Amino acid sequence: MSNWAIRSAKGDTDWRTGLSLIVGHDLFSGTHREWDHLLESFQTNQLDRPQLLLAESQMPGSQKNCMGSLFFLMQADGSASLTPPLTALSGVEGETLAQELIRTAMQIAEKNGCTFAQSLLEPDDTRSHQRLDAAGLPRIGGLLMMQRPRGSGPISIPAERIPKEAAELRLVPLGEQHNAPEIVRLLEQTYEESQDFPELVARKDGFAGLATHRLQGCFDPNHWYCLMHRETRCGLALLSWHAEREEWELVYLGLRKEFRGQGWARYSIGQLLSNDELAEAGMFLGVDRRNLAAIRLYKSLGFFVTGEHVVHFCRLSDQAD
């Protein structure tokens, strides 16, 4: 029998107690930016279904002190995004409690309609990686963050790299068609034999994928584009504006497998960055570190690596197996 009980936080005191453990200092006294920002996020609906788990001591005669906590979000795309658990215990007890917090969060998420769980961690956070792995939320790869600096200007693609089909290629804004069945199917086709987190895309359908992409930055379907060759839909290039960074994100770039290797991805980015507004504002993206061809492409277009996260991912239905 464990020496703790895990429950969801309720009310201001619970939240301050759990978050004090997470941020590493007392949130009951003074003004703390972390707490104020979190409250503001709740009040403006910037966070979708936030959850905080508390583990309280159940030892006979002891006070119900907070022994551990875990924060996670249940989002509109059916995902549960977990932060690493924090515990006040050490040794085997601390690891057992951490894994129980993770499993409890995933159980709650599944009961509330989430279909998968994920977490992004720094590469050197060894303890958190081990805890997530042991609790059934395994790492699947590294996410390189890349950026094209503000003020880089429009891209000029050398003549020899312009596809011979360029005159018949065009990027068409999706607008109101951003969730149409044919666009859902097109996204699924771009997932086929993808080198960008194949473990993840193989477990997502097109509806879930589009829902995830809409959560990034300020969604505007007029900055989501379909790459057309004559009347054939060949791929997608999805952009989103991040007001807090004053930069664009290349949320997704994918081609159907029969149209890869012909320079069409380069052409698509070149067309996007021929727009002065887009080119001057700067742009960032994330890419699977194993996708060497894509990384070479982005570097050749002026992007450079700014950091890396390790991705943990699982389908919640797998936890019952």
N, C-alpha and C positions, 0 to 999 in steps of 0.2 A: 504494500500500500504506500502511495507517495505521500510526502509531507506537505503537499500543496494542493490547492484547488484552482482551476483556471476558469475565468469568467470574462465576459465582455465588460468594458468600462461603461459606466453610466454616470453622467453628470460631470460637472467641472472638477470636482475634487479627484475623482477617479482618473480623469484625463491628465490632470497635473501630476498625479502620483506616477502613472505609467510613463509619461513623457519625461519626467525628471530623471528616471533611470536611463531612458534612451539618449537624451541629450547630455547627460553627465553632470547636471547640477540641479539645484532646488528651484522649482518653478512656483513655489508658494510665496516667495518674497521678492519684492522689487518688480521691475518691468523686464520681461525677457522677449527678445525679438522672435525666437522660435515659436513661443506660445501665441504671441500676438498675431504672427503670420498665419498660424494654423487656424486660429479662430476666424480671422478674416477670410481664409479660404473656405471654411464651412459656410460662413454667412453669405458669400457670393457664389456658392455652388461651384467653386473651382475644383473641389474634390468630390468624387462620385462614391457614395456609400463608404465613408471611412470607418474603419474598425480598429479598436485597440483592445488587445487581450491583456489581462492581468493574472499573474499567478500569486496567490496569497498563501501565507504560511498556515498550515493546519495542525501544527504541533500542539499537543495538549498544554494548556496554560500560557501559550504564547499569544502575542498580539497578531492581528492579521496584517503583518508587514508585507509589502510588495517584494516578491522574490524574483520576479521576471516580468517582461512585457514584450509585446510584438505588435507593430503597427502594419496594417495592410489596407488596400483599396480594392473594392469590387466595382469594376468599371462596365460601361455600357456595351463593350465588345465581348462580354462574357469572360473577361480575364480577372484574376486576382493577383495584384502586384504586392509582393511581400517585401518588407525590410527585414534585415537580420534580427533575430531575437536577442534581447539583452537579459542577462541574469545576474543576480547578486550572489549566486552560488559558484563554487569552484569544483574542480575534479569531476568525478563521474556524475554526481548529483546535478551539477551545472549543465553537463552535456545532455543528460536525460531530460531535464526540464526544457532545455532549448528545443530539443527534437519534439517534445510533446506540444510545445507552443506552436511549432510549425505545422504539425499534423492537425491540431485543433483548428488553426486558421484555414487550412485546406478543406476540412470537413464543413466548417461554417460556410465557406465560399460555395462549395458544391450544393449545399442545401438551399442556398440563395440564388441558384441558377447559373453560377459560373461553370465554365467547361474546362478551363485550364488555369494553371498557376505559373507565375514567373517571378524572377528576381534578377536584378542587375547589381553586380558587386565589383569592387575594385579587385584587380588580379592578386594583390598581396594580402587580401583578407582571408588568410588560410583557415582560421577557425570557423568563420561563417560558411565558407565553401564546404567544409567537412560536415557541419551541422545540417545544411540543406541537403547534401548528398545522402547522409544517413537517414534523413526523414522522408526520403522519396521524392525530392525535388532536385534532380541531378543537373550538373552543368552540361551544356551541349556545345559550347564554343565561345570564342572571343569576339566581341563587337568593337571594331576599330572606329573611332570617331575621327572624321576628316572635315576640313574646313577650307573654303576658298575665301581669302581675306576680303574685307570690305574695300572697295576702290580698285579691285583688280581689273575692272573693265570688261568689255565684250570679248568673247573668244573668237579667234580667227583660225579656222581649220585649214591646214595646208591642202592645196588642190589635189595632191595625190591621195589624201585620206578622205576626200568627199566621195560618198557612195555613188556608183554609176546610176543608181535609181533615184538620186536626190531630187530630181525634177518632179518625181511622182510621189514623193514623201511629204507628209504634212502633219503637223500637230494640231489636233482639233480639241478645243475645250469641251469637257463633258457637260458642264452646266447641269441642267435638271436631269440628265441621263446618268448621273454619277452612281446611281444604285440600280440601274436597269439590269434585267437578267443577262443581257448580252455582255455587259461590262463585268458582272460577277463571273460569268463563264470565261471571259478573257483573262481576268486575274488568275483564275485557276489554271488556265493554259500556260501563263507565264511561270507558274510554280513548277511545271513539269521539268525534271532534271535540273532544277535550279541549284547553283553552287552557293547560294546565300541561305544558310541555316536550313538545309534540307530536312533536318529532324523536326523543325518547327513547322515549315510550310506544308509538309506532308500530312500534318495533323490538323490543319486549318482549312475550312472551306472558304469560298470566295466572299460570302456574306460576312463571316467573322473577320476576314482579312481587311475588307473595306471599312468595317466598323472600327477596327484598330487604327487604320490610317486616318480616319476622320477625327480621332482623338488628339492628333498631333497638332500643336499650335492652333492658329485661327483658321479653321476649315473654310475654304471658299472653292466650290466646285468649278468655278471659272478658271482656277489655277490647277485643275486636274486635267490632264491631256491624254488623248488616245492617239497613238502613232498610226497613221493610215498609209497604206501603199495602194494607190488607186482607191478601190472601194473595200479593201481588206483591212480589218483591224489586226494590227501586228503586235502592239504592246501598249504599255501605260507609263506615263511619267507624271508623278503626283507631287505637287509642291504645297507647302504651307508656310504662312508668315508667322514668325515668333516676335510679337511686339516687344517683349521684355529684353530680347537680344538684338532687336532691329535687324534680323537676318532671316533669310529664307532657308527652309529645310527641304532637301530633296528626300521626301518621305519614302518614295518607292520608284524604282526604275526597273522594268522587266519586259522582256520580249518573249514571244512564243519561240519555242526551241528551233523551229525551221527558219527563223529570221535572225538568228544569232550568228556572230562571226563575220558579219558583212559591213561592220562600221556604222550600223544604224543607231546603236546606243550612243556612240560618240556624236553622231549627227544630231540626235535628239537633244542632248545637253548643249551642244553648240547652238542649236536653234533657240533654246530657252535663254541662254546667256548672250544671245545677240540683242536681247532687250536691255536697253541701258539701265532701266530701273532695277531689274533683277541682277544684272552684272555688277552694278555699283554697290548694292546693299550687302553683298556677301552671302555665302551659302554654306551650309554644313549638311552632313549626312552620316549614317552609320552603315558599316559593311562588315560582313563575316570575314575575319582575318584569314580564313582559308581560301577565300575567293580572290586568288592572286590576279586573275585577268581583270577583274573589276577594279582592284586597287591600282594596278598599272594604268588603267584608263583614267581614273580620277586624278592620279598624280600628274599624268600628261596634260590634264586640263587645268592645272593650277591648284589642286587640292593637296593638303598635307595633313599628316596624322597629328591629332592633338591629344589623344588619350585612348584608353581601352577599358572596356568593362567585360566581365565574364557573365554570360547568360545562363541562368538556370531555368528549366522549363519542364512541365509535365501536364498531361491530360488528367484531370481530376478523377475521371472514371477509372483510370489505371490504378488508383490507390485502393480500390476495392478488390483488385485481383489478388 
